[in-house]
Amino acid sequence: MLIWRPNVVNYIVAFFIILTLNFFLPRLMPGDPLQAIYGDDALIAMTPELKLELIQRFALDKPLGEQFVAYLRALFRGDLGYSYYYHAPVVSVVLGYLPWTLLLSGLALVLSTLTGFILGVEAGFRRGQGLDKLLLTTLMLVNGFPDFFVGILFLLLFSVVWGLFPLGGSLTPYASLKGFDLVLDILHHLVLPLLTLVVVRCVNIFLLTRSSMVTTLGAGFILTARAKGCKDIRVRYHHAGRHSLLPVVTAAGLHLTHLITGTLFVEVVFSYPGLGTLLYNALMVRDYPVIQGVLLILTAAVLIINLMLDLLYLKLDPRINYAR
Amino acid sequence: MHVDYWQEIREDRLGRIGLYLILLLALLAALAPFLAPYPPEARVGAAFSPPSSRHWLGTNDVGQDIWSGLLYGARTSLVVGCGAGLLAGTISVLVGTSSALVGGFYDSLCMRVVDALLVIPPVLLAILVGAYFKPHLLTLILLLAAFLWPGGARIIRAEALSLKEKKSVAAARTFGAGSLYIMARHIVPDLGPVWLAVMIQDARRAIFMEAGLSFLGVCDPTLHSWGKMMQQALEFTYLEVWKWWLLPPGLALSLTVAALSFLSFALERILNPRLRGEREDAGH
């Protein structure tokens, strides 16, 4: 039975913890639970009829147990609540911002993995030489910088000082560009946030690949490949590089988790209209339904991706099964 | 495992740099009331004045002295880092050793909770809970420690499991020592180096998260924090103020985090002697 494997249970428990927190936090806060559930904006729009409707909808006049069931029911219908700041259901607000986050984090995932891997292979191949030392020290240094500060540095350097890229946003407003110009405009706005994420997030992949490369290069099959007369580049990527991918694949879950949280902060720096900016604005006006909705969706995404990766490893490497 | 930390860290170049940086920061933070020319929240000059002899790093949009804010920010970062690191490390040791020693159902229950918490990114949890509590110093430490301990607990448990098999523990048992006595006198003292490594790692993440939460405006707005300084300064990138308002807190934060990373690299090498050869090769 696949479903009862311990790691599947972990994810179910984790998701339950999140749901419970989401449910209990607003209801245990002192004061009117409606305010804690809906944020300050709701109170301005509140009429007695609306209040009555909301109390009924959340079963706030019933015991906590029934409220929890009502909450779960609403979630399974895909109802994340209603934002009085945007005057729209949370789901539709979130869906409006989601594509930009997907674009940014998807591209960042591909590019950071690729960059980290190539740099790692090259550095590991030249261990102890100039290039390796340079890469190792620079990337270790970058590793200490928070994502949003690297973003701020790029913003200041490329946009404020040199004026090469726009200061923020994802499109030039009111330009009504079409076709190819629109794509160029989107890319132009995308460069800096993407660069930030790639630089910050490639470090771990680089370190993993590099150390794995160093071990792999001492293995017998590398000597064989060389003895066969394989070209340098073929040994580097086809033999050693491919073998060094294993730790990168194993760490993919952690990499993705860091990437998603990093995207939130980088979006805020560049006012990129994705979930990070939505969350930031919601935090500023304490729009609790949106805060909860964004965090719930992000956590669910992280959990689902990690669960799928876990199950994938079982297929890829049967040894993991015995180790557990 | 008995290690002379002081000696080992001083012999390691990176570790030495990290240690001196942390000591310097701690000194600046401790002496902040004497070093800072003004209270950080007082409006003491014209808005946006450039650096001068009166205001070393100029003033911000409401005329507060930035150098003073920076010093008090160091206090927050270090207090949050130390507090959350200590607390999370202690919870890790309590949960890790007790589940290693007791075993059975208790062990699997603890590890189930740890595993479940490990798959949720702590930053997201901290934002969610922080949004309701608007945490100040103490609540922030409690909040961060509550989400940072599970990683350490796993490491400590693994270490305690191997320490439990030592002959000295078996000898103590034959003399009639109980679980609590063994935990306090045999296991916990030997956990020292691992505990230290876990705490430094937790402190580093706590400082990172505090800055991040303040940057997003989750924390109590009266908390003096580097993250909050950066959040406020980011709105004024069109003026020249970023040179003395936005960059200093960012660099200070990066330096603090880097110093702690250096320390944990040095400790990792002490804990795992097999790394010594490889690292020296790479870093000579």
Interface residues (C-beta under 8 A of the other chain):
Chain A: P6 N7 V9 N10 Y11 V13 A14 I17 I18 L21 N22 L25 P26 M29 A36 R127 G128 D132 K133 L136 M140 L141 N143 G144 F145 P146 F148 F149 I152 L153 L155 L156 S159 V160 L167 S211 V214 T257 I260 T261 F265 V268 V269 L279 Y280 L283 M284 R286 Y288 I291 Q292 L295 L298 T299 V302 L303 N306
Chain B: R112 V113 D115 A116 L117 L118 V119 I120 P121 V123 L124 L125 I127 L128 V129 A131 Y132 F208 A211 G212 F215 L216 G217 V218 M230 L234 T237 Y238 W242 L246 L247 G250 L253 S254 L255 V257 A258 S261 E278 D281 A282 G283 H284
